[in-house]
Structures are given as C-alpha cells and as structure tokens.
Amino acid sequence: ESGPNGSKALYHRALAHYRAKSYISTIEDLSQLLKIKPDHVKALDRRGVAYRKIGEADKAIADHTSAISISPKYAKAYRNRGNAYFFIGETQKAIADYSRAIELNPIYPNALNDRGAAYEMTRDFAKAVEDYSKLVQLMPENADAYNNRGYAYHQLGNRARAISDYRKALELNPALVQPRENLKALGIGS
C-alpha cells in the first residue's frame, strides 16, 4: 500500500504520466497496480484510455469491459469504451455505450458530446442536434457545443440556426477557427 510501489503511489504516478502524455509509462504503472489490486476499477478504466491513446483499441475495450463488469454503474467506463469503439469505427457500439453512460449520468457533458459526434458519423443529424442542445443547456459557455450543433443544423438544411450557432460559438471564443470556416462555407463572413 505505502511506498513508491504501493497502490496509491502507483495510481498517482500513472495519472502524472498520463497528464504528461507518457501513455506507455501510464500502462506500466497501472499494470503493476492491477497485479496488487486486480479489481481497481479506475485503474482498469484509465489503462484502457491509455491503450486507446497508443492505438491498442482491443486492449482498451477489454479493460473498460473489465471495469464495467466490476462496477456496472461506472458511467465513465461506458463512455471510455464508447470512445474505443468509435476509434475503430464501431459507431453503433459506441452509441450504445454513450447512451448507457448518459442513462447512468444524465448530466454527463463528455458523453453527450461524444454521442452527438457518433450520430453525425451515422448521418443522424437530428439526434446529434438533440445531444448538442442538451450540452448547450448544461454548458452555455461552451463554444464547441454551439459549433457542433451548428454543423448538425447545417447538415439538416437549417441554415438560420446553423448561422446563429456558429456566431454564438465565435462570440464565446473568437479564436475558434471551425465556426469561422463553417460560416464561410455558408457564404457568410463571421
């Protein structure tokens, strides 16, 4: 438990490696921790994220699935497994996992944003608008949420709402490039 190779120390060192984008070191520390505590849900989940970051989606999915089997109400593990599925193009599985994460935590902004993006990939722009609208309600200062919803509106042919959302995104964050590009695509200056 204590000392430089105790479970707490390993977990915190792994998080520091993760923040530094040292994903291999993250995986090594979490693997060592999981030998000591094989049912450490957060370690399994974070190792899964690190595996996805280095392109090992199968290992990521396995770790998230293990975390879910230990703690079936851990919304983050569903969202993170959804990201791993999305990464390998398994969009329907990603949507199912994002949906489960949102069921468990209805005010989960990252899961709403990710599911909106997955709906865009399936060209279900109406559902993407629903998720981005919930995200805008939760985070009214989030410029990306407005830009994403604007894009979905644009794809649905709702030009006025797309323009309004792109402009709101720029009002909130004038440095964003994407809404400016999206407005240009509509033939409008920002």
Accessible surface in RSA format (square Angstrom, percent):
REM  Atomic radii and reference values for relative SASA: ProtOr
REM  Chains: A
REM  Algorithm: Lee & Richards
REM  Probe-radius: 1.40
REM  Slices: 20
REM RES _ NUM      All-atoms   Total-Side   Main-Chain    Non-polar    All polar
REM                ABS   REL    ABS   REL    ABS   REL    ABS   REL    ABS   REL
RES GLU A   1   120.65  69.3  80.59  61.0  40.06  95.4  65.19 126.1  55.46  45.3
RES SER A   2   106.37  89.9  80.66 107.6  25.71  59.2  50.96 108.5  55.41  77.6
RES GLY A   3    42.91  52.9   0.00   N/A  42.91  52.9  30.93  84.9  11.99  26.8
RES PRO A   4   104.79  76.4  94.83  86.4   9.96  36.2 103.14  85.2   1.64  10.2
RES ASN A   5    80.30  55.4  72.86  70.4   7.44  17.9  21.02  50.6  59.28  57.3
RES GLY A   6     3.56   4.4   0.00   N/A   3.56   4.4   3.02   8.3   0.54   1.2
RES SER A   7     3.53   3.0   2.81   3.8   0.72   1.7   2.07   4.4   1.46   2.0
RES LYS A   8   144.70  70.6 142.31  87.3   2.39   5.7  87.71  79.0  56.99  60.7
RES ALA A   9    36.84  33.9  24.01  37.1  12.83  29.2  32.87  46.3   3.97  10.5
RES LEU A  10     0.00   0.0   0.00   0.0   0.00   0.0   0.00   0.0   0.00   0.0
RES TYR A  11    35.78  16.7  35.78  20.4   0.00   0.0  23.34  17.5  12.44  15.3
RES HIS A  12   111.50  60.9 107.62  74.8   3.88   9.9  72.57  74.8  38.93  45.3
RES ARG A  13    92.55  38.9  86.21  43.9   6.35  15.1  51.05  69.8  41.51  25.2
RES ALA A  14     0.00   0.0   0.00   0.0   0.00   0.0   0.00   0.0   0.00   0.0
RES LEU A  15    35.45  19.7  35.18  25.2   0.27   0.7  35.20  24.7   0.25   0.7
RES ALA A  16    48.36  44.5  42.12  65.0   6.23  14.2  43.81  61.7   4.55  12.0
RES HIS A  17    51.64  28.2  50.61  35.2   1.03   2.6  35.61  36.7  16.03  18.7
RES TYR A  18    40.41  18.9  38.48  21.9   1.93   5.0  28.35  21.3  12.06  14.9
RES ARG A  19   170.91  71.8 143.07  72.9  27.83  66.3  76.83 105.0  94.08  57.0
RES ALA A  20    72.71  66.9  41.41  63.9  31.30  71.2  53.37  75.2  19.34  51.2
RES LYS A  21   151.14  73.7 133.69  82.0  17.44  41.5  87.22  78.5  63.92  68.1
RES SER A  22    44.05  37.2  35.47  47.3   8.58  19.8  16.57  35.3  27.48  38.5
RES TYR A  23    35.64  16.6  32.09  18.3   3.55   9.2  23.57  17.7  12.07  14.9
RES ILE A  24   100.99  57.5 100.26  74.7   0.73   1.8 100.26  72.2   0.73   2.0
RES SER A  25    35.47  30.0  34.28  45.7   1.20   2.8   4.09   8.7  31.39  44.0
RES THR A  26     0.00   0.0   0.00   0.0   0.00   0.0   0.00   0.0   0.00   0.0
RES ILE A  27    16.41   9.3  16.41  12.2   0.00   0.0  16.41  11.8   0.00   0.0
RES GLU A  28   105.56  60.6  96.91  73.3   8.65  20.6  42.30  81.8  63.26  51.7
RES ASP A  29    10.65   7.5  10.65  10.6   0.00   0.0   0.12   0.3  10.53  10.5
RES LEU A  30     0.00   0.0   0.00   0.0   0.00   0.0   0.00   0.0   0.00   0.0
RES SER A  31    29.76  25.1  27.67  36.9   2.09   4.8  23.00  49.0   6.76   9.5
RES GLN A  32    69.28  38.7  67.58  49.4   1.70   4.0  22.86  48.7  46.42  35.2
RES LEU A  33     0.00   0.0   0.00   0.0   0.00   0.0   0.00   0.0   0.00   0.0
RES LEU A  34    15.46   8.6  10.91   7.8   4.56  11.5  11.46   8.0   4.00  10.8
RES LYS A  35   172.81  84.3 138.79  85.2  34.02  81.0  92.23  83.0  80.58  85.8
RES ILE A  36    87.44  49.8  60.65  45.2  26.79  64.6  66.83  48.1  20.61  55.9
RES LYS A  37    79.66  38.9  77.90  47.8   1.76   4.2  37.30  33.6  42.36  45.1
RES PRO A  38    92.63  67.5  82.62  75.3  10.01  36.4  83.38  68.8   9.25  57.5
RES ASP A  39    92.80  65.0  84.67  84.3   8.13  19.2  22.85  53.8  69.95  69.8
RES HIS A  40    44.33  24.2  37.39  26.0   6.93  17.7  24.59  25.3  19.74  23.0
RES VAL A  41    26.27  17.3  22.17  20.1   4.10   9.9  22.17  19.3   4.10  11.1
RES LYS A  42   112.81  55.0 110.57  67.8   2.24   5.3  53.59  48.2  59.23  63.1
RES ALA A  43     0.00   0.0   0.00   0.0   0.00   0.0   0.00   0.0   0.00   0.0
RES LEU A  44    11.74   6.5  11.74   8.4   0.00   0.0  11.74   8.2   0.00   0.0
RES ASP A  45     4.50   3.2   4.50   4.5   0.00   0.0   0.49   1.2   4.01   4.0
RES ARG A  46    52.51  22.0  51.87  26.4   0.64   1.5   2.91   4.0  49.60  30.1
RES ARG A  47    40.55  17.0  40.55  20.7   0.00   0.0   0.03   0.0  40.52  24.6
RES GLY A  48     0.00   0.0   0.00   N/A   0.00   0.0   0.00   0.0   0.00   0.0
RES VAL A  49     6.49   4.3   6.49   5.9   0.00   0.0   6.49   5.6   0.00   0.0
RES ALA A  50     0.00   0.0   0.00   0.0   0.00   0.0   0.00   0.0   0.00   0.0
RES TYR A  51    27.82  13.0  27.82  15.8   0.00   0.0   7.56   5.7  20.26  25.0
RES ARG A  52    42.73  17.9  40.61  20.7   2.13   5.1   0.29   0.4  42.44  25.7
RES LYS A  53    94.45  46.1  62.07  38.1  32.38  77.1  17.57  15.8  76.87  81.9
RES ILE A  54    60.17  34.2  28.56  21.3  31.61  76.2  37.28  26.8  22.89  62.1
RES GLY A  55    41.69  51.4   0.00   N/A  41.69  51.4  15.75  43.2  25.94  58.1
RES GLU A  56    64.84  37.2  58.79  44.5   6.05  14.4  27.00  52.2  37.84  30.9
RES ALA A  57     5.51   5.1   2.92   4.5   2.59   5.9   2.92   4.1   2.59   6.9
RES ASP A  58   113.92  79.8 104.01 103.5   9.91  23.4  38.66  91.0  75.26  75.1
RES LYS A  59   103.40  50.4 100.26  61.5   3.14   7.5  61.24  55.1  42.16  44.9
RES ALA A  60     0.00   0.0   0.00   0.0   0.00   0.0   0.00   0.0   0.00   0.0
RES ILE A  61    25.07  14.3  25.07  18.7   0.00   0.0  25.07  18.1   0.00   0.0
RES ALA A  62    56.89  52.3  47.76  73.7   9.13  20.8  55.22  77.8   1.67   4.4
RES ASP A  63     9.48   6.6   9.45   9.4   0.03   0.1   0.03   0.1   9.45   9.4
RES HIS A  64     0.03   0.0   0.03   0.0   0.00   0.0   0.00   0.0   0.03   0.0
RES THR A  65    57.98  41.2  57.69  58.5   0.29   0.7  54.62  73.4   3.36   5.1
RES SER A  66    45.22  38.2  41.45  55.3   3.77   8.7  13.33  28.4  31.90  44.7
RES ALA A  67     0.00   0.0   0.00   0.0   0.00   0.0   0.00   0.0   0.00   0.0
RES ILE A  68    17.56  10.0  17.32  12.9   0.24   0.6  17.32  12.5   0.24   0.7
RES SER A  69    85.67  72.4  52.99  70.7  32.68  75.3  48.53 103.3  37.15  52.0
RES ILE A  70    75.91  43.2  47.50  35.4  28.40  68.5  53.47  38.5  22.44  60.9
RES SER A  71    34.90  29.5  31.66  42.3   3.23   7.5   9.91  21.1  24.99  35.0
RES PRO A  72    72.66  53.0  72.66  66.2   0.00   0.0  72.66  60.0   0.00   0.0
RES LYS A  73   161.48  78.8 143.36  88.0  18.13  43.2  87.80  79.0  73.69  78.5
RES TYR A  74    43.18  20.2  40.14  22.8   3.04   7.9  37.44  28.1   5.75   7.1
RES ALA A  75    13.29  12.2  10.35  16.0   2.94   6.7  10.35  14.6   2.94   7.8
RES LYS A  76    98.49  48.0  96.86  59.4   1.62   3.9  50.66  45.6  47.82  50.9
RES ALA A  77     0.00   0.0   0.00   0.0   0.00   0.0   0.00   0.0   0.00   0.0
RES TYR A  78    20.14   9.4  20.14  11.5   0.00   0.0   8.97   6.7  11.17  13.8
RES ARG A  79    48.44  20.3  48.44  24.7   0.00   0.0   0.00   0.0  48.44  29.4
RES ASN A  80     9.63   6.6   9.63   9.3   0.00   0.0   0.00   0.0   9.63   9.3
RES ARG A  81    38.11  16.0  38.11  19.4   0.00   0.0   0.32   0.4  37.79  22.9
RES GLY A  82     0.00   0.0   0.00   N/A   0.00   0.0   0.00   0.0   0.00   0.0
RES ASN A  83    21.83  15.1  18.68  18.1   3.14   7.6   6.37  15.3  15.46  14.9
RES ALA A  84     0.00   0.0   0.00   0.0   0.00   0.0   0.00   0.0   0.00   0.0
RES TYR A  85    31.94  14.9  31.94  18.2   0.00   0.0   9.38   7.0  22.56  27.8
RES PHE A  86    69.40  34.7  59.75  37.0   9.65  25.1  59.75  36.2   9.65  27.6
RES PHE A  87   110.39  55.2  79.30  49.1  31.09  80.9  86.65  52.5  23.74  68.0
RES ILE A  88    80.23  45.7  46.99  35.0  33.24  80.1  56.02  40.3  24.20  65.7
RES GLY A  89    56.98  70.3   0.00   N/A  56.98  70.3  30.18  82.8  26.80  60.0
RES GLU A  90    70.09  40.2  65.58  49.6   4.51  10.7   9.40  18.2  60.69  49.5
RES THR A  91    22.17  15.8  19.58  19.8   2.60   6.2   9.05  12.2  13.12  19.8
RES GLN A  92   121.83  68.1 114.84  83.9   6.99  16.6  64.46 137.2  57.37  43.5
RES LYS A  93   108.55  53.0 104.25  64.0   4.29  10.2  63.94  57.6  44.60  47.5
RES ALA A  94     0.00   0.0   0.00   0.0   0.00   0.0   0.00   0.0   0.00   0.0
RES ILE A  95    16.97   9.7  16.97  12.6   0.00   0.0  16.97  12.2   0.00   0.0
RES ALA A  96    62.15  57.1  48.99  75.6  13.16  29.9  56.00  78.9   6.15  16.3
RES ASP A  97     8.21   5.8   8.21   8.2   0.00   0.0   0.14   0.3   8.07   8.0
RES TYR A  98     2.15   1.0   2.15   1.2   0.00   0.0   0.00   0.0   2.15   2.7
RES SER A  99    28.15  23.8  26.76  35.7   1.39   3.2  21.13  45.0   7.02   9.8
RES ARG A 100    76.27  32.0  75.82  38.6   0.45   1.1  26.02  35.6  50.26  30.5
RES ALA A 101     0.00   0.0   0.00   0.0   0.00   0.0   0.00   0.0   0.00   0.0
RES ILE A 102    18.87  10.7  18.26  13.6   0.61   1.5  18.26  13.1   0.61   1.7
RES GLU A 103   118.62  68.1  88.94  67.3  29.68  70.7  45.84  88.7  72.78  59.4
RES LEU A 104    48.05  26.8  16.24  11.6  31.81  80.0  19.37  13.6  28.67  77.2
RES ASN A 105    53.30  36.8  51.57  49.8   1.73   4.2  10.64  25.6  42.66  41.2
RES PRO A 106    92.62  67.5  82.91  75.6   9.71  35.3  82.91  68.5   9.71  60.3
RES ILE A 107   117.99  67.1 109.43  81.5   8.56  20.6 109.43  78.8   8.56  23.2
RES TYR A 108    17.24   8.0  17.05   9.7   0.19   0.5  16.19  12.2   1.05   1.3
RES PRO A 109    41.23  30.0  40.77  37.2   0.46   1.7  41.06  33.9   0.17   1.0
RES ASN A 110    75.83  52.3  74.04  71.6   1.79   4.3   2.71   6.5  73.13  70.7
RES ALA A 111     0.00   0.0   0.00   0.0   0.00   0.0   0.00   0.0   0.00   0.0
RES LEU A 112     0.67   0.4   0.67   0.5   0.00   0.0   0.67   0.5   0.00   0.0
RES ASN A 113    45.68  31.5  45.68  44.1   0.00   0.0   7.76  18.7  37.91  36.6
RES ASP A 114    22.20  15.5  19.85  19.8   2.35   5.6   3.05   7.2  19.15  19.1
RES ARG A 115    27.75  11.7  27.75  14.1   0.00   0.0   0.10   0.1  27.65  16.8
RES GLY A 116     0.00   0.0   0.00   N/A   0.00   0.0   0.00   0.0   0.00   0.0
RES ALA A 117    34.37  31.6  33.04  51.0   1.33   3.0  33.18  46.7   1.19   3.2
RES ALA A 118     0.00   0.0   0.00   0.0   0.00   0.0   0.00   0.0   0.00   0.0
RES TYR A 119    24.44  11.4  24.44  13.9   0.00   0.0   9.61   7.2  14.83  18.3
RES GLU A 120    36.14  20.8  30.78  23.3   5.37  12.8   6.51  12.6  29.64  24.2
RES MET A 121   127.54  66.0 100.93  66.8  26.61  63.4  71.18  60.5  56.35  74.7
RES THR A 122    50.87  36.2  21.06  21.4  29.81  71.0  27.19  36.5  23.68  35.8
RES ARG A 123   162.35  68.2 143.08  72.9  19.27  45.9  61.81  84.5 100.54  60.9
RES ASP A 124    46.57  32.6  41.12  40.9   5.45  12.9  16.72  39.4  29.85  29.8
RES PHE A 125    12.04   6.0   9.99   6.2   2.06   5.3   9.99   6.1   2.06   5.9
RES ALA A 126    53.52  49.2  49.40  76.2   4.13   9.4  50.79  71.5   2.73   7.2
RES LYS A 127    93.36  45.5  92.98  57.0   0.38   0.9  44.05  39.6  49.31  52.5
RES ALA A 128     0.00   0.0   0.00   0.0   0.00   0.0   0.00   0.0   0.00   0.0
RES VAL A 129    17.21  11.3  17.21  15.6   0.00   0.0  17.21  15.0   0.00   0.0
RES GLU A 130    99.56  57.2  94.37  71.4   5.19  12.4  35.16  68.0  64.40  52.6
RES ASP A 131     1.56   1.1   1.56   1.6   0.00   0.0   0.00   0.0   1.56   1.6
RES TYR A 132     2.65   1.2   2.65   1.5   0.00   0.0   0.00   0.0   2.65   3.3
RES SER A 133    29.37  24.8  28.65  38.2   0.72   1.7  24.09  51.3   5.29   7.4
RES LYS A 134    91.09  44.4  90.38  55.5   0.72   1.7  60.41  54.4  30.69  32.7
RES LEU A 135     3.96   2.2   3.96   2.8   0.00   0.0   3.96   2.8   0.00   0.0
RES VAL A 136    14.88   9.8  14.47  13.1   0.41   1.0  14.47  12.6   0.41   1.1
RES GLN A 137   146.91  82.2 118.64  86.7  28.27  67.3  45.34  96.5 101.58  77.0
RES LEU A 138    65.42  36.4  37.92  27.1  27.50  69.1  40.93  28.7  24.48  65.9
RES MET A 139    75.68  39.2  71.31  47.2   4.37  10.4  74.12  63.0   1.56   2.1
RES PRO A 140    66.94  48.8  65.89  60.1   1.04   3.8  65.89  54.4   1.04   6.5
RES GLU A 141   132.57  76.1 115.68  87.5  16.89  40.2  63.97 123.7  68.60  56.0
RES ASN A 142    38.71  26.7  29.79  28.8   8.92  21.5  11.23  27.0  27.49  26.6
RES ALA A 143     9.34   8.6   5.50   8.5   3.84   8.7   5.50   7.7   3.84  10.2
RES ASP A 144    78.80  55.2  77.79  77.4   1.01   2.4  19.25  45.3  59.55  59.4
RES ALA A 145     0.42   0.4   0.00   0.0   0.42   1.0   0.08   0.1   0.34   0.9
RES TYR A 146    21.83  10.2  21.83  12.4   0.00   0.0   7.89   5.9  13.94  17.2
RES ASN A 147    11.32   7.8  11.32  10.9   0.00   0.0   0.12   0.3  11.19  10.8
RES ASN A 148    34.87  24.0  34.43  33.3   0.44   1.1   1.74   4.2  33.13  32.0
RES ARG A 149    38.64  16.2  38.64  19.7   0.00   0.0   0.30   0.4  38.34  23.2
RES GLY A 150     0.00   0.0   0.00   N/A   0.00   0.0   0.00   0.0   0.00   0.0
RES TYR A 151    78.04  36.4  78.04  44.4   0.00   0.0  46.27  34.8  31.77  39.2
RES ALA A 152     0.00   0.0   0.00   0.0   0.00   0.0   0.00   0.0   0.00   0.0
RES TYR A 153    19.95   9.3  19.95  11.4   0.00   0.0  10.31   7.7   9.64  11.9
RES HIS A 154    49.69  27.2  44.05  30.6   5.64  14.4  23.54  24.3  26.15  30.4
RES GLN A 155    63.06  35.3  34.08  24.9  28.99  69.0   2.13   4.5  60.93  46.2
RES LEU A 156    90.22  50.2  55.80  39.9  34.43  86.5  60.54  42.5  29.68  79.9
RES GLY A 157    62.47  77.0   0.00   N/A  62.47  77.0  35.08  96.3  27.39  61.3
RES ASN A 158    55.05  38.0  48.58  46.9   6.48  15.6  15.79  38.0  39.26  37.9
RES ARG A 159   117.95  49.5 114.56  58.4   3.39   8.1  55.75  76.2  62.20  37.7
RES ALA A 160    76.05  69.9  62.68  96.7  13.36  30.4  68.42  96.4   7.62  20.2
RES ARG A 161   133.81  56.2 132.29  67.4   1.52   3.6  23.64  32.3 110.17  66.8
RES ALA A 162     0.00   0.0   0.00   0.0   0.00   0.0   0.00   0.0   0.00   0.0
RES ILE A 163    21.82  12.4  21.82  16.3   0.00   0.0  21.82  15.7   0.00   0.0
RES SER A 164    67.44  57.0  58.19  77.7   9.25  21.3  29.63  63.1  37.81  53.0
RES ASP A 165     6.97   4.9   6.97   6.9   0.00   0.0   0.11   0.3   6.86   6.8
RES TYR A 166     0.05   0.0   0.05   0.0   0.00   0.0   0.00   0.0   0.05   0.1
RES ARG A 167   114.81  48.2 109.44  55.8   5.37  12.8  40.30  55.1  74.51  45.2
RES LYS A 168    66.14  32.3  63.46  38.9   2.69   6.4  30.59  27.5  35.55  37.9
RES ALA A 169     0.00   0.0   0.00   0.0   0.00   0.0   0.00   0.0   0.00   0.0
RES LEU A 170    14.98   8.3  12.31   8.8   2.66   6.7  12.69   8.9   2.28   6.1
RES GLU A 171   121.54  69.8  91.46  69.2  30.09  71.6  47.40  91.7  74.15  60.5
RES LEU A 172    46.51  25.9  15.35  11.0  31.15  78.3  18.11  12.7  28.40  76.4
RES ASN A 173    56.03  38.6  54.56  52.7   1.47   3.5   9.72  23.4  46.31  44.8
RES PRO A 174    92.40  67.3  86.22  78.6   6.18  22.5  86.74  71.6   5.66  35.2
RES ALA A 175    86.64  79.7  57.67  89.0  28.98  65.9  69.38  97.7  17.26  45.7
RES LEU A 176    38.12  21.2  35.30  25.3   2.83   7.1  37.49  26.3   0.64   1.7
RES VAL A 177    99.87  65.7  95.82  86.7   4.05   9.8  96.78  84.1   3.09   8.4
RES GLN A 178    95.91  53.6  93.76  68.5   2.15   5.1  31.40  66.8  64.51  48.9
RES PRO A 179     0.17   0.1   0.17   0.2   0.00   0.0   0.17   0.1   0.00   0.0
RES ARG A 180    80.29  33.7  79.90  40.7   0.39   0.9  35.74  48.8  44.54  27.0
RES GLU A 181    80.00  45.9  75.50  57.1   4.50  10.7  24.03  46.5  55.97  45.7
RES ASN A 182    15.35  10.6  14.81  14.3   0.54   1.3   0.66   1.6  14.69  14.2
RES LEU A 183     0.12   0.1   0.12   0.1   0.00   0.0   0.12   0.1   0.00   0.0
RES LYS A 184   125.99  61.5 108.91  66.8  17.08  40.7  71.42  64.3  54.57  58.1
RES ALA A 185    80.93  74.4  37.53  57.9  43.40  98.7  50.81  71.6  30.12  79.8
RES LEU A 186    19.80  11.0  10.07   7.2   9.73  24.5  14.67  10.3   5.14  13.8
RES GLY A 187    69.61  85.8   0.00   N/A  69.61  85.8  37.00 101.5  32.61  73.0
RES ILE A 188    34.94  19.9  28.56  21.3   6.39  15.4  33.91  24.4   1.04   2.8
RES GLY A 189    58.93  72.7   0.00   N/A  58.93  72.7  40.09 110.0  18.84  42.2
RES SER A 190    75.76  64.0  22.82  30.5  52.94 121.9  22.79  48.5  52.97  74.2
END  Absolute sums over single chains surface
CHAIN  1 A     9718.3       8122.6       1595.7       5244.7       4473.6
END  Absolute sums over all chains
TOTAL          9718.3       8122.6       1595.7       5244.7       4473.6
